[in-house]
Amino acid sequence: MRPILFVIPGLGVQVHSYGVFIFAACASALLMAAWRARREGVRPEAVYELASWLFLGGVIGARLFFFLQHPEAFHQPADFFKTWQGGNVFYGCIAGGVAGSLLYWYRRPFPFLRMCDATAPAVAIGAAVGRIGCFLNGCCDGSTCDLPWAVRFPAGSHAWARQFNAGKIAPSEPLSMPVHPTQLYSLAAALLVMSALLIFARRRDRRPGEVMAWLMILYPATRWPIEALRGDEPTAFLGMSWAQNISVLLLCGGLAMWHYTRRRGDRLHPDPTIVQNLKPTAPVAHPSRSDPGLVSPSA
């Protein structure tokens, strides 16, 4: 655990590990989305234009969900903006990001399903990188266990404070009891989901939107059991935490989206990198306003 990554010499400004890795998560997700965009037939420029709306909505959603679940953490209005100290809910980030994306799509329409497929692996890699920040910050920790790979957090950490308040450890204890490293479980799961999505994205017989549908299926399928090992999430509904309930809903939504994309019947066009090498026999019209984000064959 290292909540303060370093202190800027001469200024005394503390740089939080969580904030650094949230920034790294956003940067890696943006680069992944731009890389995948052209292969989905979408202009990378459209990804960059969308990014500000998506990230702003994601930050607002992540903080709103956190304060709805933990109202005791809200003391003054400035607390809402202290994202670098932790307290961001991933599913809230997704909900806010989707809301921001829809607002941008309403203002400047783009090929929505293709953009979804371009951003699906990006969401997974962003989740993976962000979990490193969670581990260093000591949040999102697991319940107690005696496994060989269990970890112990120092006094003052979330795990230590929770165990102290429950009367499980003495105030003089320098470390918490061993707990599941659920942050690292989530990191490994997100990397596996990203790898599966990138492999699936290479298929030529898939339909637009299927990669996003698989993200909506695979991510909650891995998130649900990890949430069962968390030590900081209370039961909310039907014996499950908020994240587990949302995982069930997201999984159902993913199955519905997969069924919808398969019924549409329209397959992807050939890989744009191949199309670009072909010389059209007739002038190619510019993309219409309804699909301004599509890559033109002459691009």
C-alpha positions in Angstrom: 0.0 0.0 0.0 1.3 3.4 -1.0 -1.4 6.1 -1.1 1.1 8.9 -1.6 3.2 8.0 -4.6 5.7 10.8 -4.1 6.0 14.4 -2.9 7.1 17.1 -5.4 10.4 18.5 -4.1 10.4 22.1 -3.0 6.6 22.4 -3.2 5.5 19.8 -0.7 2.7 18.8 -3.0 1.6 15.2 -2.4 0.9 13.1 -5.5 -1.7 10.4 -4.8 -1.2 6.9 -6.3 -4.9 6.6 -6.9 -5.1 9.8 -8.9 -2.0 8.9 -11.0 -3.5 5.5 -11.9 -6.9 6.9 -12.7 -5.2 9.3 -15.1 -3.2 6.3 -16.5 -6.5 4.3 -16.8 -8.1 7.1 -18.8 -5.0 7.6 -21.1 -4.7 3.9 -21.8 -8.4 3.6 -22.5 -8.3 6.5 -24.9 -5.3 5.1 -26.8 -6.9 1.7 -27.0 -10.2 3.1 -28.3 -8.4 5.2 -30.9 -6.4 2.2 -32.1 -9.5 0.0 -32.3 -11.6 2.8 -34.0 -10.0 2.6 -37.4 -10.4 -1.2 -37.4 -14.1 -0.8 -36.7 -14.5 1.7 -39.5 -14.6 4.8 -37.3 -12.5 7.9 -37.5 -10.0 8.0 -34.6 -10.8 11.8 -34.5 -14.3 10.9 -33.5 -13.0 9.0 -30.5 -11.0 12.0 -29.3 -14.0 14.3 -29.7 -16.1 11.9 -27.7 -13.5 11.4 -25.0 -14.2 14.7 -23.1 -17.9 14.0 -22.9 -17.3 10.3 -21.9 -14.7 11.1 -19.2 -16.6 14.0 -17.7 -19.8 11.9 -17.5 -17.7 9.0 -16.1 -16.2 11.1 -13.3 -19.6 12.6 -12.3 -21.3 9.2 -12.3 -18.5 7.5 -10.4 -18.7 10.1 -7.6 -22.5 10.2 -7.5 -22.7 6.5 -7.1 -20.1 6.5 -4.3 -21.9 9.2 -2.3 -25.2 7.5 -2.8 -23.7 4.3 -1.3 -21.6 6.1 1.3 -23.4 9.4 2.3 -21.3 9.5 5.5 -18.2 10.3 3.4 -19.8 13.6 2.1 -19.0 16.4 4.5 -18.7 19.5 2.3 -19.3 20.3 -1.4 -15.5 20.2 -2.1 -15.5 16.5 -1.2 -17.3 15.7 -4.5 -14.2 16.8 -6.5 -11.5 14.9 -4.5 -11.4 12.0 -7.0 -7.7 11.5 -6.5 -8.2 10.3 -3.0 -10.4 7.4 -3.9 -14.1 6.9 -3.7 -15.1 6.2 -7.3 -17.6 3.5 -8.2 -16.8 1.8 -11.5 -20.4 1.1 -12.5 -21.2 4.7 -11.7 -18.4 5.7 -14.1 -19.9 3.5 -16.8 -23.4 4.9 -16.3 -22.1 8.5 -16.4 -19.9 7.7 -19.4 -22.8 6.3 -21.3 -24.9 9.3 -20.5 -22.1 11.7 -21.7 -21.7 9.6 -24.9 -25.4 9.7 -25.6 -25.5 13.5 -25.2 -22.6 13.9 -27.6 -24.2 11.4 -30.1 -27.4 13.5 -30.0 -25.5 16.6 -30.8 -23.1 15.1 -33.4 -24.4 11.6 -34.5 -21.8 8.9 -35.1 -21.9 5.1 -35.9 -23.0 4.2 -32.4 -22.6 0.4 -32.5 -19.2 0.6 -34.2 -18.1 3.1 -31.6 -19.3 0.8 -28.9 -17.1 -2.0 -30.3 -14.1 0.3 -30.5 -14.5 1.3 -26.8 -15.3 -2.1 -25.3 -11.7 -3.3 -25.0 -10.7 0.2 -23.9 -13.2 0.0 -20.9 -11.6 -3.3 -19.9 -8.0 -2.0 -20.0 -9.1 1.2 -18.1 -10.6 -1.0 -15.4 -7.4 -3.0 -15.1 -5.1 -0.1 -14.8 -7.4 1.7 -12.4 -7.3 -1.3 -10.0 -3.6 -0.8 -9.5 -4.5 2.6 -8.0 -7.1 0.9 -5.8 -4.5 -1.6 -4.5 -1.9 1.2 -3.7 -4.7 3.3 -2.1 -5.9 0.3 0.0 -9.5 0.7 -1.0 -11.9 -1.9 -2.5 -10.2 -4.6 -0.2 -11.4 -8.1 0.5 -12.7 -10.0 3.4 -10.4 -11.9 5.8 -8.8 -15.2 4.6 -5.8 -17.4 5.3 -4.8 -18.0 1.7 -1.0 -17.9 0.9 -1.5 -14.9 -1.3 -3.5 -12.9 1.2 -2.3 -9.4 2.0 -2.2 -7.2 5.1 -2.7 -3.5 5.0 -1.0 -1.0 7.5 -2.7 0.8 10.4 -5.1 3.5 9.2 -6.0 1.7 6.0 -9.6 0.9 5.1 -9.2 -2.8 6.0 -7.4 -2.0 9.3 -10.1 0.6 10.3 -12.9 -1.8 9.5 -11.4 -4.6 11.5 -10.6 -2.3 14.4 -14.2 -0.9 14.5 -15.5 -4.5 14.5 -13.3 -5.3 17.5 -11.1 -7.8 15.6 -7.8 -6.1 16.1 -6.3 -4.0 18.9 -5.4 -0.3 18.3 -1.7 -1.1 18.7 -1.8 -3.6 15.9 0.4 -2.3 13.0 -1.2 -4.4 10.3 -4.7 -5.6 9.4 -5.6 -9.3 9.4 -4.9 -11.0 6.1 -7.5 -10.2 3.4 -8.3 -11.2 -0.2 -6.4 -8.9 -2.6 -9.6 -8.3 -4.5 -8.1 -5.3 -6.3 -5.6 -7.7 -8.0 -8.3 -10.2 -8.7 -10.2 -7.5 -10.5 -7.0 -6.5 -12.4 -6.5 -10.0 -13.6 -10.1 -10.4 -14.6 -10.2 -7.2 -16.5 -7.1 -8.2 -18.5 -8.6 -11.5 -19.3 -11.8 -9.8 -20.5 -9.8 -7.4 -22.6 -7.9 -10.2 -24.2 -11.1 -12.1 -25.0 -12.6 -9.0 -26.5 -9.6 -8.3 -28.7 -9.6 -11.9 -29.9 -13.3 -11.8 -30.7 -13.0 -8.5 -32.4 -10.8 -10.2 -35.1 -13.7 -12.3 -36.3 -15.1 -11.2 -39.7 -18.5 -12.7 -39.2 -19.5 -10.6 -36.2 -22.1 -7.9 -36.2 -21.7 -4.3 -35.1 -22.3 -4.1 -31.4 -21.3 -7.7 -30.5 -18.0 -6.8 -28.9 -19.7 -4.4 -26.5 -22.4 -7.1 -25.9 -19.6 -9.5 -24.9 -18.1 -6.9 -22.6 -21.5 -6.5 -20.9 -21.6 -10.3 -20.5 -18.0 -11.1 -19.5 -17.3 -8.2 -17.1 -20.2 -8.7 -14.7 -19.7 -12.5 -14.9 -16.2 -11.9 -13.4 -17.2 -9.0 -11.2 -20.0 -10.8 -9.4 -17.8 -13.5 -7.7 -15.1 -11.0 -6.8 -17.6 -8.8 -5.1 -18.6 -11.8 -3.0 -15.1 -11.7 -1.6 -15.1 -7.9 -0.8 -15.0 -6.9 2.8 -16.2 -3.3 2.4 -19.5 -3.6 0.6 -22.7 -4.2 2.6 -25.7 -6.1 1.4 -28.1 -3.9 -0.6 -30.9 -6.0 -2.2 -31.7 -9.8 -2.4 -28.6 -10.6 -0.3 -26.3 -9.0 -2.8 -24.3 -5.8 -2.8 -25.1 -2.9 -5.1 -22.3 -3.9 -7.5 -23.6 -7.5 -7.6 -27.2 -6.3 -8.4 -25.9 -4.1 -11.1 -23.8 -7.0 -12.5 -26.9 -9.1 -12.8 -28.7 -6.3 -14.7 -25.7 -5.6 -16.9 -25.4 -9.3 -17.8 -29.1 -9.4 -18.8 -28.6 -6.3 -20.8 -25.6 -7.8 -22.5 -27.5 -11.0 -23.5 -30.3 -8.8 -24.8 -27.8 -6.7 -26.9 -26.1 -9.8 -28.2 -29.5 -11.2 -29.3 -30.4 -7.9 -30.9 -27.1 -7.7 -32.9 -27.5 -11.2 -34.1 -31.0 -10.6 -35.3 -30.0 -7.5 -37.3 -28.1 -9.6 -39.7 -25.8 -6.9 -41.0 -22.1 -8.0 -40.9 -19.2 -5.7 -40.7 -17.6 -4.4 -43.9 -14.1 -5.5 -44.7 -11.3 -4.3 -42.4 -10.8 -0.5 -43.3 -7.0 -1.1 -43.5 -7.8 -3.4 -46.4 -10.4 -1.0 -47.9 -7.9 1.8 -47.9 -5.6 -0.1 -50.2 -8.3 -0.5 -52.8 -8.7 2.1 -55.6 -12.4 2.8 -56.1 -13.6 2.8 -59.7 -16.0 5.7 -59.0 -15.8 8.8 -56.8 -16.7 8.0 -53.2 -19.2 10.3 -51.5 -18.3 11.8 -48.2 -20.0 10.2 -45.2 -23.4 11.5 -44.5 -24.2 13.5 -41.4 -25.9 10.5 -40.0 -22.6 8.7 -39.9 -19.9 11.4 -39.7 -17.6 9.2 -37.8 -17.3 6.5 -40.5 -14.0 6.0 -42.2 -14.2 6.8 -45.9 -12.7 4.2 -48.3 -10.6 7.0 -49.8 -9.3 8.1 -46.4 
